[in-house]
């Protein structure tokens, strides 16, 4: 009996070693800090994502862009400081700089009104006030799966303050995001030749600041990242069935429209299993295809994306970007906003930090592909597919807005695949890269985000010395601030300790 128990225990621990559980837990701690520290609606497009959930709970129907957000959300945006990216809107909506420039008494009055905002306003549509129209419900374009999963949580917590409900959904999004760590580890361990770096792959994801920031907000991105990692793992397992692959593909298509790119990835990776590939895609379409058909039926683009343009226009825009050389600026924007962006206020790091991080990452990916091209076929194809999709999105955005870039955080569903390539190429130098990422995370949050959000420094001019006062103003518990610092330092330390232990 003890023998059987020991066998089960060994099988359990071999599935996910203790170190991976620790990396996973530390990522959740780091993400919980960001979820608590980021001011209300500072996450990219966060208010509109939360409005989707409220709309479903209130009406039980899929929203359209013409629907109005709730009065609760719109009133909260008149009272609370907003992201710098929204500075074009004007009064009565105030950015962080404008909000903190108010007299103390007026700020306290706004805080008090925010605390007293009745939850019943979640059931009322926003109305025009003093000539100012409510915010646009532009995330109505998103597929429904994340919002369906989050809706019960918001419904059950309906009596709580708005900020508390948002915090709970941020944690749910973080939990979905965190699935990338165990499933990417399992995917890396399936690859002969690079299985030994699987622990480092998990460590790189756990310490990546861009992943933690992206996952710690109300949005469907976290679910998309988690499902993409599950899909990558399935593609690296010989025993994966067409039914399982199709099920995950269908759920992915219902989580974020960009994950439709997983269908051609599956076709490429299963080119020697054409019948199973077709069956898997058929299952995926049976689960998620109705939402795309619905878009066409109501007269919006297939993916619902507002910047969708005809293929001919897309090709012309891409050619213009290449001829003019403006694609370089676009690529830099993608890389920066993938590596580290201070949420919706678009805070940035020093240029040399981006250059160092991006240089090491690109060198690692190139080396990984050169050394293990045949073994890393799935991560290479998945990364390439998302790179093409991002390039197409940038061309579309340029055609519509004349801007040659697109946010790089859309790349994070391929983050696990990229981490495998980087760790395979860097080998033991993955630990040094993790140290660089940890420094970036600590500096970025302590010297850029927190002082700015707390009204202690102008945009991109904060100091690490202000972190304690900033935490107090932002009402971040000291224990959570300490846990974030300790967890961030612990991840590369554990990676180094694991390497030292392996050499003994």
C-alpha positions, 0 to 999 in steps of 0.5 A: 500500500505504501509502495502504491502511494509512493508511486502516485506521489512520484507521478504527481511530482514528476508532472509538476515539480515543486520548483514549478509550483513555486514559480507559479505561486510567485507569479501570482503574488507579483500579479496580485501586487499589480492588481492592487496597485494599478488604479481603477481603470488604469488597465488597458481598456479596462472599463470597457471590458468590465462593461461587457460583463455588466451588460451580460449580467443585466441583459443576457445578450451579446453587446454591440458597439451602440450599447451604453456602458453602465451609469456606475462605470461612467460616474466612476470615470468622472470621479477617479483619476484616468490614464494619461492616454485619455487626456484628449477627452477633457473635463469632467474626466481628469488624468492623474496629473490633473486629479492630483493637482486638485485641492486636497478637499476636492480630492477627498470629496471625489473619493467620498463620492466614489465610495458612496457610488451605489451598486444599483447604478450598475443596472442603469445605462449611462446618460449624457451629463452637462453636455458630455456623452458617456464613454463608448462601449468599444470592447463590445467587439470581443468574443464572449468566453472570458466575460461569461466566466467572469459574470458569475463572480461579478454577480455574486459580489454585486453588493461590494464597492465597484473597486472591489469587484474590479479587483476580484475580476483582475485576480480571475484574469491573473489566474487564467494568465498564470496557466501559461507557466505550468503548461509552457513548462510541460510543453518545453519538457516534451522537447528532446534536447531542451527539456533540461531548460524547462525550469528556466522557461517557467522562471522567465515567464514568472519574472516577465514584467510585461506578462504580469502587467498584462494579466493583472487587469480586467480583460480577455487577454489573460484567458487567451494567454492561458489557452494558447499555452495549453494549445502549445502543450497539446501541439508538442504531445504526440498523443494529442487527439484531434478531439482535444485539439479541436476543443481547445481551439474552439475555446481559444477562438471564443476567448479572443479573435486573434487566436483564430491564428491557431487554426493555420498553426494546427494545419502546419504542425499536423501536415502529416496528419491531414485528416485529424487536422481537418477534424480538429478544425471542424470541432473548433469551428463547431464550438467557436465559429458561430461568433464569427458568423454572427459578426458577418450577420450583423455587418461587422468584420469577421473578427469584430476588430474595428481596424479591419481593412480589405486585403488590397488596402492592407497590402498597400499599407504594408508596402508603404511601411516597408518603402518608407522605413516606418516599419522600424518605428512600428517594430520598436513600439511593438517590442517596447509595449511587449517588454514593459509598458506602464499600463494605460498611461503608457509609461516607459523605461529608459531606452537603454533598458529596452535595447538591452532586454530586446537584444538578449531576447532576440539573440536567444531566440535566434540561437535557439532556432539555429540549435534546435530547429527540428525539435522546436517546430511548434514554438517556432511556428506559433511565434511566427504566426503571431509575428505575421498577425501582429505585422498585419495588425500594424499595417491595418492600423496604419491604413486606418489611423496613419500610425505604423505600430500596434500594441505589443501586449497582443503578442503575449499568447505567444509568450510561452513559445518565445520563452522556450526559444529564448531559454533554448538559445541562452542556456544557463545565461537564461538566469542572467536574463531573468536578473535583467527582467527582475531589475526591470520589474522593480525599477519600472513599478517603483520608479515609474508607475507608483510615483506617477499614479500617486501624484508624486512625480510627473510622467516618466520622472519618478524615483525609487526613493518615492516608493514608500510614500507612493504605496501609502497614497495608493493604499497598497498594503505594506505586506503585499509590497514586500511580498512583490519585492521578495517574489521578484528577487526570489525567482532568478535566485531559484533559477540559479539555485536549481542550476547549482543543484543540478551540477552537484 
